[in-house]
Amino acid sequence: MSIETVAIQKPKRNYNVLFGLTLLALLVLLWIVLSVATPSFASSNNIANLLRQGSMIAIMAVGQTFVIITGGIDLSVGAVVGFATVIVAMMINAGFPIWVAILVTLLVGVAIGLFHGFGIVKMGLPPFIITLATLTSLRGIGLLMTNGNSININSDSFTAFSRSSFVGIPNLFWMVILVGIPAYIFLHHSRWGRYLFSVGSNAEASRLSGVNVQRTIYMAYTLSGLCAAFVGVLLAARIGIGNPTQAEGWELQAIASSVIGGTSLFGAVGSVHGPLLGAFILATINNGANLLNVNSFWQRIITGALIIIIVYFDGLRRRGK
């Protein structure tokens, strides 16, 4: 690695660390303010509920981040979550072992991600179009499979996991750690992670430098589909049903969490810890607004305003380079 490369990477790492600390400070401040504003916020039941809900969006945001770093977008993740709840519910009710049902569901997520990669790389479709088409199609396929009904999962051992805790911390939050640590290592300490940033910065220059751009795009969308399918398994375990209409709008929350966490919609900028913090910031805002009886419409306005502000400053930062 040349001296010039080190000089470029060091400020970027410093920026990521500083931004991450800023997000963490904002999250802590929100928790303090809400604890004072409403005593019920700091209750153990409410905190556990907040962590459970934020955890699923956080995992989706990590998968979405891989895609956005390459300069793409995945609008299908919410539909993949809903479809995954149907697959795992049908297989468990059919008598398959739980681990088999989970494995097959995850493989379905991988297949959907590979399909997106094929559409982008081989068919030349824009990421927005191919993933939007999948969003619509998966909802319809799921409704056909279930005849428009929900599937009640008849396995208490499957649903008990998501409602339990370990050392006082909800199991779903431990799943964030399970996903976050290898995702961090992959993105920030592997050559494949560097390829994601390289493709997002300049795909043609990456290709001329020997990077397999097509394989990198396949990998990004496969990881996004895998994360979404995993969230579908967790959601099915939490609510005890399979329903293709579940997680409607979650794709927007995943994108918002990633963007609030510092991922640039222009590509080539992002981290793992940022979207995780972004997801819990959104979860905290929504949870606090509900406790304070704030109109739900304001929650959407606040989220939209945060996205506009962060994308605006990201644009300023890019133009300042």
C-alpha positions in Angstrom: 0.0 0.0 0.0 1.4 3.4 -1.0 1.9 6.4 1.3 -0.8 8.2 -0.7 -3.3 5.5 -0.1 -2.6 5.5 3.6 -3.0 9.3 3.7 -6.4 9.0 2.0 -7.7 6.2 4.2 -6.7 7.7 7.5 -8.9 10.8 7.3 -11.8 8.6 6.1 -11.4 6.3 9.1 -11.2 9.3 11.4 -14.4 10.7 9.9 -16.2 7.3 10.4 -15.1 7.1 14.0 -16.1 10.7 14.7 -19.5 10.3 13.0 -20.1 7.1 14.9 -19.4 8.8 18.2 -21.7 11.6 17.2 -24.5 9.1 16.5 -23.9 7.3 19.8 -24.0 10.6 21.7 -27.3 11.5 19.9 -28.8 8.1 20.9 -27.7 8.5 24.5 -29.2 12.0 24.6 -32.5 10.8 23.2 -32.7 8.1 25.9 -31.9 10.7 28.6 -34.5 13.2 27.3 -37.2 10.5 26.9 -36.5 9.0 30.3 -37.1 12.5 31.8 -40.1 13.2 29.6 -41.9 9.9 30.3 -41.1 7.5 33.2 -42.4 4.6 31.2 -39.7 4.9 28.6 -37.0 3.6 31.0 -39.0 0.6 32.1 -37.5 -2.7 31.5 -40.4 -3.9 29.4 -40.3 -0.9 27.1 -36.5 -1.0 26.7 -36.7 -4.7 25.8 -39.4 -4.0 23.3 -37.4 -1.1 21.8 -34.3 -3.4 21.4 -36.3 -6.1 19.8 -37.9 -3.9 17.2 -34.7 -1.9 16.5 -32.7 -5.1 16.1 -34.6 -6.4 13.1 -34.4 -3.0 11.3 -30.7 -2.9 12.2 -29.9 -6.2 10.6 -31.8 -5.2 7.4 -29.9 -1.9 7.4 -26.5 -3.8 7.4 -27.5 -5.8 4.4 -28.9 -2.6 2.7 -25.6 -0.8 3.4 -23.6 -3.4 1.4 -25.7 -2.6 -1.6 -25.8 1.2 -1.2 -21.9 1.3 -0.9 -21.8 -0.1 -4.4 -24.0 2.7 -5.6 -27.1 0.5 -5.8 -30.4 0.2 -3.8 -32.5 -2.7 -2.7 -36.2 -1.9 -2.4 -37.3 -5.5 -2.0 -36.0 -6.2 1.5 -39.3 -5.6 3.3 -41.1 -8.0 0.8 -38.3 -10.6 1.3 -38.9 -10.4 5.1 -42.7 -11.0 4.7 -42.1 -13.8 2.2 -39.5 -15.4 4.5 -42.1 -15.5 7.3 -44.3 -17.5 5.0 -41.6 -20.0 4.0 -40.4 -20.7 7.5 -44.0 -21.0 8.8 -45.1 -23.4 6.1 -42.1 -25.6 6.6 -42.4 -25.8 10.3 -46.1 -26.6 10.2 -45.3 -29.3 7.6 -43.2 -31.0 10.1 -39.7 -30.1 9.0 -37.0 -29.7 11.7 -36.7 -26.0 12.7 -33.1 -25.9 11.6 -34.0 -27.2 8.1 -36.8 -24.6 7.8 -34.5 -21.8 8.8 -31.7 -23.0 6.4 -34.1 -23.2 3.5 -35.5 -19.8 4.2 -32.1 -18.3 4.3 -31.3 -20.0 1.0 -34.4 -18.4 -0.5 -33.0 -15.0 0.5 -29.7 -15.8 -1.1 -31.5 -16.9 -4.3 -33.4 -13.6 -4.4 -30.2 -11.7 -4.0 -28.6 -13.7 -6.8 -31.6 -12.9 -9.0 -31.1 -9.2 -8.4 -27.5 -9.5 -9.3 -28.4 -11.3 -12.5 -30.9 -8.7 -13.4 -28.4 -5.9 -12.9 -25.3 -7.5 -14.3 -26.6 -9.7 -17.2 -29.9 -7.9 -18.1 -28.7 -4.4 -17.6 -31.6 -3.4 -15.4 -31.3 -0.5 -12.9 -31.2 -1.7 -9.3 -34.3 0.4 -8.6 -36.3 -1.3 -11.2 -35.3 -5.0 -10.6 -35.8 -4.7 -6.8 -39.0 -2.8 -7.1 -40.3 -5.5 -9.4 -39.3 -8.1 -6.8 -41.0 -6.2 -4.0 -44.3 -6.3 -5.9 -43.9 -9.9 -7.1 -43.0 -11.4 -3.8 -46.0 -9.9 -2.1 -48.2 -11.4 -4.8 -46.5 -14.8 -4.7 -46.8 -14.9 -0.9 -50.5 -14.1 -1.0 -51.1 -16.8 -3.6 -49.3 -19.3 -1.4 -51.3 -18.5 1.6 -54.6 -17.6 -0.1 -54.4 -14.3 1.5 -54.4 -15.7 5.0 -51.9 -15.8 7.9 -50.2 -19.0 8.9 -50.1 -19.7 12.6 -46.8 -21.3 13.6 -47.5 -24.4 15.8 -44.0 -24.7 17.3 -43.6 -23.1 20.8 -39.9 -23.9 20.7 -39.4 -21.8 17.6 -41.4 -18.7 18.9 -39.9 -18.9 22.4 -36.5 -17.9 21.3 -37.4 -14.4 20.1 -39.3 -13.7 23.3 -36.5 -14.8 25.6 -33.4 -13.0 27.0 -29.9 -13.9 27.9 -28.3 -12.1 30.8 -31.1 -9.6 30.7 -30.6 -8.7 27.1 -33.3 -9.8 24.5 -32.1 -12.6 22.2 -33.0 -10.5 19.1 -30.4 -8.0 20.2 -27.8 -10.7 20.5 -28.6 -11.5 16.8 -27.5 -8.0 15.9 -24.2 -8.7 17.5 -24.1 -12.1 15.7 -24.5 -10.3 12.4 -22.7 -7.1 13.2 -19.3 -8.5 14.1 -18.6 -10.6 11.0 -20.2 -7.9 8.9 -17.7 -5.4 10.3 -14.8 -7.7 9.7 -16.0 -8.4 6.2 -16.6 -4.7 5.2 -13.6 -3.1 6.9 -10.9 -5.8 7.1 -11.3 -7.9 4.0 -10.5 -7.4 0.3 -14.1 -8.1 -0.6 -15.2 -5.2 1.6 -12.6 -3.0 -0.2 -14.0 -4.1 -3.5 -17.5 -2.9 -2.5 -16.1 0.6 -1.8 -14.1 0.5 -5.0 -17.1 -0.4 -7.2 -19.2 2.3 -5.5 -16.5 4.8 -6.2 -15.8 4.0 -9.8 -16.9 0.7 -11.3 -15.0 1.1 -14.6 -11.8 2.0 -12.8 -12.2 -0.9 -10.5 -12.6 -3.3 -13.5 -9.5 -1.9 -15.1 -7.7 -2.5 -11.8 -8.6 -6.1 -11.8 -11.7 -6.1 -9.5 -14.4 -8.5 -10.6 -17.2 -5.9 -10.6 -19.9 -8.3 -11.6 -19.1 -10.7 -8.8 -18.9 -7.9 -6.3 -22.4 -6.7 -7.3 -23.7 -10.3 -7.0 -22.2 -10.5 -3.5 -23.7 -7.2 -2.3 -27.2 -8.2 -3.3 -26.8 -11.7 -2.0 -25.8 -10.4 1.4 -28.8 -8.0 1.4 -31.2 -10.9 0.6 -29.6 -13.1 3.2 -30.0 -10.4 5.9 -33.6 -9.8 4.9 -34.5 -13.5 5.0 -32.8 -13.8 8.4 -35.0 -10.9 9.7 -38.0 -12.8 8.3 -37.1 -15.8 10.4 -36.7 -13.6 13.5 -40.0 -11.8 12.8 -41.9 -15.0 12.3 -40.5 -16.2 15.6 -41.5 -13.0 17.3 -45.1 -12.8 16.1 -45.7 -16.5 15.7 -47.2 -16.2 12.2 -46.3 -16.2 8.6 -47.8 -13.4 6.5 -46.6 -12.0 3.2 -47.8 -8.5 4.1 -45.6 -8.3 7.1 -42.7 -5.7 7.2 -44.5 -3.4 4.7 -42.4 -0.2 4.5 -39.5 -1.7 6.3 -37.3 -1.3 3.2 -37.6 2.5 3.7 -36.7 2.2 7.4 -33.7 0.1 6.4 -32.6 2.7 3.9 -33.2 5.5 6.3 -31.2 3.8 9.1 -28.3 3.3 6.7 -28.4 6.9 5.5 -28.7 8.3 9.0 -25.8 6.0 9.9 -23.6 7.8 7.4 -23.9 5.7 4.3 -23.8 7.8 1.2 -26.5 7.3 -1.4 -23.8 8.3 -3.9 -21.9 5.1 -3.0 -18.4 4.3 -1.7 -19.0 5.6 1.8 -20.4 3.6 4.7 -19.8 1.5 7.8 -21.5 -1.2 9.8 -21.7 0.5 13.1 -23.4 3.6 11.6 -26.5 1.9 10.3 -26.8 -0.1 13.5 -26.9 3.1 15.5 -29.2 4.7 12.9 -31.7 1.9 13.3 -31.8 2.3 17.1 -32.1 6.1 16.7 -35.2 5.6 14.5 -36.6 3.0 16.9 -36.0 5.3 19.8 -37.8 8.2 18.1 -40.7 6.1 17.1 -41.0 4.5 20.6 -40.7 7.8 22.4 -43.2 9.5 20.1 -45.7 6.7 20.8 -45.2 7.0 24.6 -45.7 10.8 24.3 -48.8 10.3 22.2 -47.2 12.2 19.3 -49.2 11.9 16.1 -47.7 9.0 14.0 -47.5 11.3 11.0 -44.9 13.4 12.8 -42.7 10.4 13.2 -42.5 10.1 9.4 -41.9 13.8 9.0 -39.0 13.6 11.5 -37.5 10.6 9.7 -37.8 12.3 6.4 -36.2 15.5 7.7 -33.3 13.6 9.2 -32.6 11.9 5.8 -32.8 15.3 3.9 -30.4 16.9 6.4 -27.8 14.1 6.3 -27.9 13.6 2.6 -27.5 17.4 2.1 -24.4 17.5 4.4 -23.1 14.4 2.7 -23.3 16.2 -0.6 -21.5 19.2 0.8 -18.8 16.9 2.1 -18.4 15.3 -1.3 -18.2 18.7 -3.1 -15.6 19.8 -0.5 -13.2 17.0 -1.4 
